[in-house]
Amino acid sequence: MRYGLIVTMVVLTSYLMFLLMGMMFGLASENTVAIESWGTKAVVLNKNANVSLSQSLIAPSQPPKLTKHEAELGLVPVVMEMVGQKESHKTSLQFVGLKEDQFIAKDKLAITSGHRVQRSNQLVLDESLKDKGYRLGSKVKFGNSATEYTVVGFAKDAKLNISSIAYGDLSVWQSLRGVGNQFVASGIISDQAKPAVTAGLASYSVNTFIEKLPGYSAQNTVFEFMIGFLMVISVIIIAVFLYILTIQKLANYVVLRAQGIPAQRLINATLGQALILMVVGVIIALLLTVVTGAVLPTAVPMLFNWPLTIGVAVALVVMGVIGALLPVRVIKKIDPLDALN
């Protein structure tokens, strides 16, 4: 029962750790999955926008001559409402305006049903919005605008800043943003590392741009600290339990030493126990993680990076064995003459 309790504690802490890793990668993915799906290598923004796509505005005179490797993009947060519903059906999302003849709209949208935007009154939505009742042919509008748009397609990997995306024409972005013809885009996405820039613009690598996304770095840092603390807690748990078991069996160890059993053999047995306990606990936790990943609904942002998860599992086993060094010190100090007492 005692060893079962140790394994249970290892399972619970390891399982929680793996779930936190899944949530960290899931939330991080929902922040950046659209950016990655565009094949982004660099982002060109207004140099005064503080590396923020939503705060950047590019005037008609600013963009350099675009090649097939660049695409203008407009971003604005909106509230979308389904038309013709008895009950209010509103969804907060990010509207992304594109030009249909540039590479993102032409080649990078992973359409799962319907077709891409061909007119200014058409939209392609994130496929997760199907769970909220949106269908091909649904009529929607944005905020207080009376203009109606038709849903003509759904796309996967259409999330940015943990919000679903509605893809539409760049001219619609100008209307929703209220800039008219004064500005042509929020930024320019390039699949080349060093796109051309002109006065008033600045180019940023995709990694720099992602790190500046609102809350992205802080969110990941919090999860990393939580995972690190759980690893330390796992080491403490295994060390304390094995120490208590060693103290309880101290009389047995003294007699074994008096009988001529080498201390190294007792130490190896203790380390072997720690290894078995950690391996069994971590394997059970991994199996629970696999089952959890299979049954969780798509609304839960969970993404498992299995190579890294296995790496953390191995690190847990190693750290558990290191934690067993505490009772090892007790065994090394045993004097066989104590058996005479």
KEKE-3310 file (N, C-alpha, C; in steps of 0.2 Angstrom, whole numbers, plus 5000, padded with zeros to 4 digits):
npx = (5004:5010:5020:5011:5005:5015:5017:5005:5005:5016:5010:4999:5006:5014:5005:4997:5007:5010:4997:4997:5007:5002:4991:4998:5005:4994:4987:4997:4998:4985:4987:4996:4994:4988:4997:5008:5002:5001:5014:5023:5038:5043:5037:5030:5028:5020:5032:5030:5021:5024:5027:5015:5002:4988:4988:4995:4995:4996:5000:4994:5005:5016:5019:5031:5036:5026:5030:5027:5029:5025:5011:4997:4988:4974:4969:4957:4948:4931:4914:4903:4887:4874:4862:4845:4841:4831:4835:4848:4864:4879:4897:4913:4928:4942:4944:4951:4957:4961:4969:4963:4971:4984:4997:4993:4979:4977:4984:4987:4977:4969:4956:4943:4929:4917:4922:4936:4936:4928:4921:4918:4908:4908:4913:4926:4926:4933:4934:4930:4920:4908:4903:4896:4885:4886:4885:4888:4883:4876:4870:4878:4883:4893:4895:4887:4885:4875:4877:4877:4885:4890:4893:4905:4914:4924:4939:4953:4965:4963:4965:4970:4978:4971:4958:4945:4946:4939:4940:4940:4938:4950:4945:4934:4940:4945:4933:4927:4937:4936:4944:4944:4950:4962:4971:4979:4982:4985:4997:5011:5013:5026:5034:5047:5063:5069:5061:5058:5058:5051:5052:5046:5041:5044:5053:5051:5056:5048:5048:5051:5040:5029:5033:5029:5016:5000:5001:5007:5021:5020:5010:5016:5027:5022:5016:5028:5035:5026:5026:5040:5040:5032:5040:5050:5043:5039:5052:5054:5044:5046:5059:5056:5046:5054:5064:5057:5052:5065:5070:5060:5064:5076:5082:5081:5091:5102:5104:5106:5118:5126:5127:5135:5131:5135:5136:5134:5126:5114:5112:5110:5099:5089:5090:5086:5073:5067:5069:5060:5048:5046:5046:5035:5025:5026:5024:5010:5004:5007:4999:4986:4986:4986:4974:4966:4968:4962:4948:4945:4935:4935:4934:4943:4958:4971:4986:4998:5015:5023:5037:5044:5036:5039:5053:5052:5046:5056:5066:5059:5060:5073:5076:5068:5076:5087:5082:5081:5093:5094:5089:5099:5111:5108:5109:5122:5128:5126:5131:5138:5141:5131:5121:5123:5117)
npy = (4994:5006:5008:5009:5021:5030:5028:5033:5047:5051:5048:5057:5070:5070:5068:5079:5088:5085:5088:5102:5106:5102:5111:5123:5122:5121:5133:5142:5138:5142:5156:5158:5150:5153:5163:5154:5146:5154:5153:5163:5172:5185:5201:5216:5231:5247:5258:5264:5256:5248:5235:5228:5221:5224:5238:5244:5254:5256:5268:5273:5277:5271:5257:5246:5240:5226:5209:5192:5186:5193:5199:5210:5214:5216:5219:5218:5218:5211:5210:5197:5194:5183:5184:5184:5176:5171:5172:5182:5180:5181:5183:5185:5189:5189:5199:5197:5205:5202:5202:5195:5191:5189:5180:5174:5173:5166:5154:5149:5147:5135:5127:5119:5116:5122:5137:5148:5166:5176:5187:5204:5203:5191:5178:5168:5157:5152:5135:5130:5137:5131:5124:5133:5135:5141:5140:5135:5147:5154:5170:5184:5199:5213:5220:5236:5238:5238:5230:5215:5199:5184:5167:5158:5148:5137:5136:5127:5130:5143:5154:5167:5176:5168:5169:5166:5167:5178:5177:5189:5202:5214:5227:5227:5227:5240:5247:5242:5246:5259:5267:5271:5275:5280:5272:5257:5244:5234:5228:5220:5203:5192:5178:5178:5180:5193:5205:5219:5236:5253:5270:5274:5262:5246:5230:5214:5199:5183:5177:5187:5195:5186:5185:5197:5197:5200:5195:5183:5179:5181:5172:5159:5159:5158:5145:5138:5140:5134:5121:5118:5120:5109:5098:5099:5097:5084:5077:5080:5073:5059:5058:5061:5051:5039:5041:5040:5027:5021:5024:5017:5004:5003:4996:4983:4985:4987:4975:4967:4973:4969:4956:4955:4960:4971:4989:4995:4987:4988:5001:5001:4994:5003:5014:5007:5004:5017:5020:5011:5014:5028:5025:5017:5026:5037:5031:5027:5040:5045:5037:5040:5053:5052:5046:5056:5066:5061:5061:5074:5089:5098:5112:5114:5120:5111:5104:5092:5090:5078:5073:5082:5080:5066:5068:5076:5067:5057:5065:5067:5054:5053:5063:5059:5048:5054:5061:5050:5050:5055:5046:5037:5042:5040:5026:5024:5028:5018:5008:4992:4987:4992:4983:4975:4981)
npz = (5000:5004:4994:4983:4986:4984:4970:4966:4969:4961:4949:4949:4950:4938:4928:4929:4926:4912:4907:4909:4901:4888:4888:4888:4875:4868:4870:4865:4852:4847:4848:4837:4826:4814:4809:4807:4797:4786:4781:4786:4787:4789:4795:4790:4796:4802:4808:4820:4827:4838:4836:4833:4825:4825:4829:4819:4804:4787:4775:4758:4751:4756:4755:4748:4731:4728:4728:4722:4734:4745:4754:4757:4772:4782:4799:4811:4826:4829:4831:4827:4820:4818:4805:4804:4815:4829:4842:4849:4841:4844:4841:4846:4836:4825:4812:4796:4783:4766:4750:4735:4725:4730:4739:4751:4751:4739:4740:4754:4763:4771:4766:4771:4768:4756:4747:4743:4747:4735:4732:4738:4747:4754:4765:4773:4787:4802:4805:4818:4821:4817:4827:4834:4826:4814:4796:4779:4768:4778:4783:4789:4799:4805:4820:4822:4809:4794:4783:4775:4775:4767:4772:4764:4765:4775:4785:4792:4805:4808:4818:4828:4841:4850:4846:4834:4816:4804:4787:4774:4761:4758:4756:4764:4777:4777:4778:4790:4799:4798:4790:4777:4761:4766:4772:4767:4772:4787:4789:4781:4775:4773:4765:4764:4772:4772:4768:4757:4763:4765:4769:4785:4788:4795:4796:4804:4811:4811:4823:4832:4830:4835:4848:4853:4853:4861:4878:4875:4878:4893:4896:4892:4901:4913:4913:4911:4923:4932:4928:4930:4944:4948:4944:4953:4965:4963:4964:4978:4984:4980:4987:5000:5004:5001:5010:5022:5022:5022:5035:5042:5040:5045:5055:5049:5039:5047:5052:5041:5036:5046:5044:5033:5021:5008:5009:4996:4989:4996:4993:4979:4978:4984:4975:4964:4968:4968:4954:4948:4954:4949:4935:4933:4938:4929:4917:4918:4920:4907:4899:4904:4899:4886:4884:4889:4880:4869:4872:4875:4871:4856:4859:4870:4872:4868:4865:4861:4862:4858:4857:4866:4877:4880:4883:4894:4903:4904:4910:4922:4928:4930:4939:4949:4953:4957:4968:4977:4983:4995:5006:5003:5009:5022:5023:5020:5031:5041:5054:5055:5068:5076:5076:5087:5097)
capx = (5000:5014:5023:5006:5004:5021:5016:4999:5008:5020:5005:4996:5010:5016:4999:4996:5012:5008:4991:4999:5011:4997:4987:5003:5006:4987:4986:5002:4996:4979:4989:5000:4993:4986:5003:5012:4999:5003:5021:5026:5045:5044:5031:5032:5023:5022:5038:5028:5016:5026:5027:5008:4998:4982:4989:4998:4992:5000:4997:4995:5012:5021:5021:5036:5033:5026:5031:5023:5031:5022:5003:4994:4984:4971:4967:4953:4943:4924:4908:4899:4881:4871:4856:4839:4840:4826:4839:4855:4869:4885:4903:4919:4933:4947:4943:4957:4956:4966:4968:4962:4976:4990:4999:4989:4972:4977:4988:4989:4971:4967:4949:4940:4923:4916:4928:4939:4933:4929:4918:4918:4902:4909:4918:4928:4927:4937:4930:4928:4913:4903:4900:4892:4879:4887:4885:4889:4877:4874:4871:4881:4884:4897:4893:4881:4884:4869:4879:4877:4890:4888:4899:4906:4919:4927:4946:4957:4971:4961:4965:4975:4977:4966:4952:4943:4946:4934:4943:4936:4941:4954:4941:4930:4944:4945:4926:4926:4942:4934:4950:4942:4956:4968:4976:4978:4983:4988:5004:5013:5016:5031:5037:5054:5066:5071:5057:5060:5054:5052:5052:5040:5040:5050:5052:5052:5056:5041:5049:5050:5032:5026:5035:5026:5008:4998:5000:5010:5027:5018:5007:5021:5032:5018:5016:5035:5036:5022:5029:5046:5039:5029:5046:5054:5038:5040:5058:5053:5039:5050:5064:5053:5043:5059:5067:5052:5053:5072:5070:5056:5067:5083:5084:5083:5097:5108:5106:5109:5125:5130:5128:5140:5129:5139:5132:5133:5120:5108:5111:5108:5092:5085:5090:5082:5066:5065:5068:5054:5042:5046:5045:5028:5021:5026:5020:5003:5003:5007:4993:4981:4987:4984:4966:4963:4969:4957:4941:4943:4932:4939:4934:4948:4965:4976:4991:5003:5021:5025:5044:5045:5033:5043:5059:5050:5045:5063:5069:5056:5062:5080:5076:5066:5081:5092:5079:5083:5100:5093:5089:5106:5115:5106:5111:5129:5131:5124:5137:5136:5141:5124:5116:5124:5113)
capy = (5000:5012:5009:5011:5028:5034:5028:5037:5053:5052:5048:5063:5076:5069:5069:5087:5092:5084:5092:5109:5106:5102:5118:5128:5122:5123:5141:5145:5137:5146:5162:5158:5145:5157:5166:5149:5143:5158:5153:5169:5173:5191:5205:5223:5235:5254:5257:5267:5252:5244:5228:5226:5221:5228:5245:5247:5256:5258:5273:5271:5279:5268:5250:5245:5236:5220:5203:5186:5183:5197:5200:5215:5211:5220:5215:5222:5214:5213:5206:5195:5192:5179:5187:5180:5172:5174:5174:5185:5175:5185:5180:5190:5186:5194:5200:5197:5207:5200:5203:5188:5189:5188:5173:5171:5171:5161:5147:5147:5146:5128:5127:5112:5115:5128:5139:5155:5173:5179:5194:5208:5202:5184:5177:5161:5157:5147:5129:5128:5141:5127:5122:5138:5136:5144:5135:5138:5150:5158:5177:5188:5206:5215:5226:5240:5239:5234:5226:5207:5195:5177:5162:5153:5143:5136:5134:5125:5134:5150:5157:5172:5179:5164:5171:5163:5172:5178:5180:5193:5206:5220:5233:5226:5229:5247:5249:5240:5249:5266:5271:5272:5275:5283:5267:5251:5238:5234:5226:5216:5197:5190:5172:5178:5183:5200:5209:5226:5241:5259:5275:5274:5255:5242:5223:5210:5192:5180:5175:5194:5197:5182:5186:5203:5196:5202:5190:5177:5178:5180:5165:5154:5160:5156:5138:5135:5140:5129:5114:5118:5118:5102:5094:5100:5094:5077:5075:5080:5068:5053:5058:5060:5044:5034:5042:5037:5020:5019:5025:5012:4998:5004:4990:4978:4987:4986:4967:4965:4975:4965:4949:4956:4963:4977:4995:4997:4983:4991:5008:5000:4992:5009:5017:5003:5005:5024:5020:5007:5019:5033:5023:5015:5031:5041:5027:5027:5046:5046:5033:5044:5059:5050:5045:5063:5070:5058:5062:5081:5092:5103:5118:5114:5121:5106:5101:5088:5090:5071:5072:5086:5076:5060:5071:5078:5061:5054:5070:5066:5048:5054:5068:5054:5044:5059:5062:5044:5050:5057:5039:5033:5045:5036:5019:5024:5029:5013:5004:4985:4986:4994:4977:4972:4984)
capz = (5000:5004:4987:4979:4987:4981:4963:4965:4970:4955:4943:4949:4948:4931:4924:4930:4922:4905:4905:4909:4894:4883:4888:4886:4868:4864:4870:4861:4845:4845:4847:4832:4821:4808:4807:4804:4791:4781:4779:4788:4788:4791:4795:4789:4800:4803:4813:4826:4830:4843:4833:4834:4819:4826:4830:4813:4798:4781:4770:4751:4748:4760:4753:4742:4726:4731:4724:4724:4741:4750:4754:4762:4777:4787:4805:4816:4830:4827:4834:4821:4822:4813:4803:4804:4821:4834:4848:4847:4841:4843:4842:4845:4832:4822:4804:4792:4776:4761:4742:4733:4720:4733:4740:4757:4749:4734:4742:4761:4767:4771:4765:4773:4765:4753:4743:4746:4745:4728:4731:4744:4752:4756:4771:4775:4794:4806:4805:4824:4822:4815:4833:4836:4822:4807:4791:4772:4766:4783:4783:4795:4799:4810:4824:4820:4801:4791:4777:4776:4772:4766:4773:4758:4766:4782:4785:4798:4807:4807:4824:4830:4848:4854:4843:4828:4811:4798:4781:4769:4757:4761:4756:4770:4782:4777:4781:4797:4803:4798:4788:4770:4757:4769:4773:4763:4776:4794:4788:4775:4777:4768:4766:4764:4778:4772:4763:4756:4767:4764:4774:4789:4789:4798:4795:4810:4810:4813:4830:4836:4830:4839:4855:4855:4853:4868:4883:4873:4883:4900:4897:4892:4906:4919:4912:4912:4930:4935:4926:4934:4951:4948:4944:4960:4970:4961:4967:4985:4985:4980:4992:5007:5004:5002:5017:5028:5021:5024:5042:5045:5039:5047:5059:5045:5036:5051:5053:5034:5036:5051:5041:5028:5015:5006:5008:4990:4987:4999:4990:4973:4979:4985:4969:4959:4970:4965:4947:4946:4956:4944:4928:4933:4939:4923:4911:4919:4918:4900:4896:4906:4895:4879:4884:4890:4873:4864:4874:4876:4866:4852:4862:4874:4868:4871:4860:4864:4859:4861:4858:4872:4883:4882:4886:4901:4906:4906:4915:4929:4931:4932:4945:4955:4956:4961:4975:4981:4986:5002:5010:5002:5014:5028:5022:5020:5038:5045:5056:5057:5076:5079:5077:5093:5102)
cpx = (5004:5017:5017:5004:5009:5019:5010:5001:5012:5015:5002:5000:5012:5010:4997:5001:5011:5002:4993:5003:5007:4993:4992:5004:4999:4986:4990:5000:4990:4981:4993:4999:4991:4993:5007:5009:5000:5010:5025:5034:5047:5037:5033:5026:5025:5027:5036:5022:5018:5025:5020:5004:4991:4982:4993:4994:4997:4997:4998:5002:5017:5024:5026:5032:5033:5027:5026:5024:5028:5014:5001:4989:4981:4968:4963:4948:4936:4920:4904:4893:4877:4864:4851:4837:4835:4830:4846:4860:4876:4892:4909:4925:4937:4945:4949:4955:4962:4964:4968:4968:4983:4991:4995:4982:4972:4979:4988:4983:4969:4960:4947:4933:4921:4922:4930:4935:4934:4926:4919:4913:4903:4914:4920:4929:4931:4932:4927:4921:4907:4899:4896:4886:4880:4888:4887:4882:4874:4875:4873:4882:4889:4895:4887:4880:4878:4871:4880:4882:4888:4894:4899:4911:4921:4935:4949:4963:4969:4960:4971:4973:4971:4959:4951:4944:4941:4938:4939:4941:4944:4950:4936:4933:4944:4938:4925:4931:4941:4940:4949:4949:4962:4973:4974:4979:4985:4995:5005:5016:5020:5033:5044:5057:5067:5067:5059:5055:5056:5051:5046:5038:5046:5048:5055:5052:5050:5042:5048:5043:5028:5027:5031:5018:5006:4997:5004:5016:5025:5015:5011:5025:5028:5018:5023:5037:5032:5024:5036:5045:5036:5035:5049:5050:5039:5046:5057:5049:5043:5055:5061:5050:5049:5063:5063:5053:5060:5072:5066:5060:5074:5086:5085:5090:5103:5110:5109:5116:5129:5131:5132:5138:5132:5134:5130:5127:5114:5106:5108:5101:5087:5085:5085:5074:5063:5064:5062:5048:5041:5043:5037:5023:5020:5023:5013:5001:5002:5001:4987:4981:4984:4976:4963:4963:4964:4950:4940:4940:4936:4940:4940:4955:4970:4980:4997:5009:5024:5033:5046:5042:5037:5050:5058:5049:5051:5066:5066:5059:5069:5080:5073:5071:5086:5089:5080:5089:5100:5093:5096:5111:5114:5109:5119:5132:5129:5131:5135:5136:5135:5120:5117:5120:5106)
cpy = (5006:5013:5012:5019:5032:5034:5033:5045:5055:5052:5055:5069:5075:5070:5076:5090:5091:5088:5099:5110:5106:5108:5123:5128:5123:5130:5144:5144:5141:5154:5163:5154:5148:5159:5160:5146:5147:5157:5159:5168:5180:5195:5212:5227:5243:5254:5260:5262:5248:5236:5225:5227:5225:5235:5248:5249:5258:5262:5270:5272:5275:5261:5250:5241:5229:5214:5197:5183:5188:5198:5205:5212:5216:5217:5220:5217:5216:5208:5204:5192:5189:5183:5182:5175:5175:5176:5177:5180:5179:5181:5185:5186:5192:5194:5201:5199:5205:5202:5196:5186:5188:5182:5170:5168:5166:5154:5145:5146:5138:5127:5120:5111:5122:5130:5146:5161:5175:5185:5197:5206:5194:5183:5169:5161:5151:5141:5127:5132:5137:5124:5127:5140:5139:5139:5139:5141:5155:5166:5180:5195:5207:5221:5230:5241:5235:5230:5219:5204:5187:5172:5157:5148:5142:5134:5132:5130:5141:5153:5161:5175:5175:5166:5168:5169:5172:5181:5184:5197:5212:5226:5233:5229:5237:5250:5248:5244:5257:5270:5273:5271:5278:5278:5261:5245:5239:5233:5222:5209:5194:5183:5172:5182:5190:5203:5216:5231:5248:5264:5274:5267:5251:5234:5219:5203:5189:5179:5182:5196:5193:5183:5193:5203:5197:5195:5184:5175:5177:5174:5159:5154:5157:5148:5135:5135:5135:5122:5113:5116:5111:5097:5093:5096:5086:5074:5075:5075:5061:5053:5057:5053:5039:5035:5039:5030:5017:5019:5019:5005:4998:4998:4984:4979:4986:4979:4965:4967:4971:4958:4949:4958:4970:4983:4997:4993:4986:4998:5006:4998:4998:5013:5014:5004:5012:5023:5016:5011:5024:5031:5021:5021:5036:5038:5028:5034:5048:5043:5037:5051:5058:5049:5052:5067:5067:5060:5070:5084:5097:5110:5119:5115:5117:5103:5098:5088:5083:5070:5076:5082:5070:5063:5073:5072:5057:5059:5068:5059:5049:5058:5064:5050:5048:5060:5056:5045:5052:5051:5036:5036:5041:5029:5019:5025:5024:5009:4997:4984:4988:4988:4974:4975:4981)
cpz = (5000:4997:4982:4980:4984:4973:4962:4965:4963:4949:4943:4947:4941:4927:4924:4925:4915:4903:4904:4902:4888:4882:4886:4878:4865:4864:4865:4854:4843:4845:4840:4826:4814:4805:4803:4798:4785:4778:4781:4790:4791:4791:4794:4792:4800:4809:4820:4830:4835:4842:4834:4828:4820:4827:4824:4808:4793:4776:4763:4748:4751:4757:4748:4737:4728:4726:4726:4731:4747:4749:4759:4766:4781:4793:4809:4820:4829:4831:4828:4824:4816:4811:4802:4809:4826:4840:4845:4847:4839:4844:4841:4841:4829:4814:4801:4785:4771:4754:4739:4728:4723:4737:4746:4754:4744:4736:4749:4765:4766:4772:4766:4770:4762:4748:4746:4744:4738:4727:4738:4749:4755:4761:4771:4783:4796:4807:4812:4825:4820:4821:4836:4831:4815:4802:4784:4770:4772:4782:4789:4794:4805:4813:4822:4812:4799:4785:4779:4772:4772:4767:4767:4759:4773:4781:4792:4799:4806:4814:4825:4836:4851:4851:4836:4823:4806:4792:4777:4765:4760:4761:4762:4776:4783:4780:4788:4802:4803:4795:4780:4766:4760:4771:4769:4767:4783:4793:4782:4777:4771:4770:4764:4770:4778:4767:4762:4760:4764:4770:4778:4791:4792:4797:4802:4808:4813:4821:4834:4836:4835:4847:4858:4855:4860:4872:4881:4877:4890:4901:4897:4898:4913:4919:4914:4919:4934:4934:4930:4941:4952:4948:4950:4965:4969:4965:4975:4987:4986:4986:4999:5008:5005:5008:5022:5028:5024:5032:5045:5045:5041:5051:5055:5041:5040:5052:5046:5034:5041:5048:5035:5021:5013:5006:5001:4987:4989:4995:4983:4973:4980:4979:4964:4961:4967:4958:4945:4948:4951:4937:4928:4933:4932:4917:4912:4918:4911:4897:4898:4901:4888:4879:4885:4883:4868:4866:4875:4870:4862:4855:4867:4871:4871:4865:4863:4860:4861:4862:4865:4878:4885:4885:4893:4906:4909:4911:4922:4932:4933:4938:4951:4958:4960:4968:4980:4985:4993:5007:5009:5007:5021:5028:5023:5027:5043:5047:5058:5065:5079:5080:5083:5099:5102)
residu = (MET:ARG:TYR:GLY:LEU:ILE:VAL:THR:MET:VAL:VAL:LEU:THR:SER:TYR:LEU:MET:PHE:LEU:LEU:MET:GLY:MET:MET:PHE:GLY:LEU:ALA:SER:GLU:ASN:THR:VAL:ALA:ILE:GLU:SER:TRP:GLY:THR:LYS:ALA:VAL:VAL:LEU:ASN:LYS:ASN:ALA:ASN:VAL:SER:LEU:SER:GLN:SER:LEU:ILE:ALA:PRO:SER:GLN:PRO:PRO:LYS:LEU:THR:LYS:HIS:GLU:ALA:GLU:LEU:GLY:LEU:VAL:PRO:VAL:VAL:MET:GLU:MET:VAL:GLY:GLN:LYS:GLU:SER:HIS:LYS:THR:SER:LEU:GLN:PHE:VAL:GLY:LEU:LYS:GLU:ASP:GLN:PHE:ILE:ALA:LYS:ASP:LYS:LEU:ALA:ILE:THR:SER:GLY:HIS:ARG:VAL:GLN:ARG:SER:ASN:GLN:LEU:VAL:LEU:ASP:GLU:SER:LEU:LYS:ASP:LYS:GLY:TYR:ARG:LEU:GLY:SER:LYS:VAL:LYS:PHE:GLY:ASN:SER:ALA:THR:GLU:TYR:THR:VAL:VAL:GLY:PHE:ALA:LYS:ASP:ALA:LYS:LEU:ASN:ILE:SER:SER:ILE:ALA:TYR:GLY:ASP:LEU:SER:VAL:TRP:GLN:SER:LEU:ARG:GLY:VAL:GLY:ASN:GLN:PHE:VAL:ALA:SER:GLY:ILE:ILE:SER:ASP:GLN:ALA:LYS:PRO:ALA:VAL:THR:ALA:GLY:LEU:ALA:SER:TYR:SER:VAL:ASN:THR:PHE:ILE:GLU:LYS:LEU:PRO:GLY:TYR:SER:ALA:GLN:ASN:THR:VAL:PHE:GLU:PHE:MET:ILE:GLY:PHE:LEU:MET:VAL:ILE:SER:VAL:ILE:ILE:ILE:ALA:VAL:PHE:LEU:TYR:ILE:LEU:THR:ILE:GLN:LYS:LEU:ALA:ASN:TYR:VAL:VAL:LEU:ARG:ALA:GLN:GLY:ILE:PRO:ALA:GLN:ARG:LEU:ILE:ASN:ALA:THR:LEU:GLY:GLN:ALA:LEU:ILE:LEU:MET:VAL:VAL:GLY:VAL:ILE:ILE:ALA:LEU:LEU:LEU:THR:VAL:VAL:THR:GLY:ALA:VAL:LEU:PRO:THR:ALA:VAL:PRO:MET:LEU:PHE:ASN:TRP:PRO:LEU:THR:ILE:GLY:VAL:ALA:VAL:ALA:LEU:VAL:VAL:MET:GLY:VAL:ILE:GLY:ALA:LEU:LEU:PRO:VAL:ARG:VAL:ILE:LYS:LYS:ILE:ASP:PRO:LEU:ASP:ALA:LEU:ASN)
# end
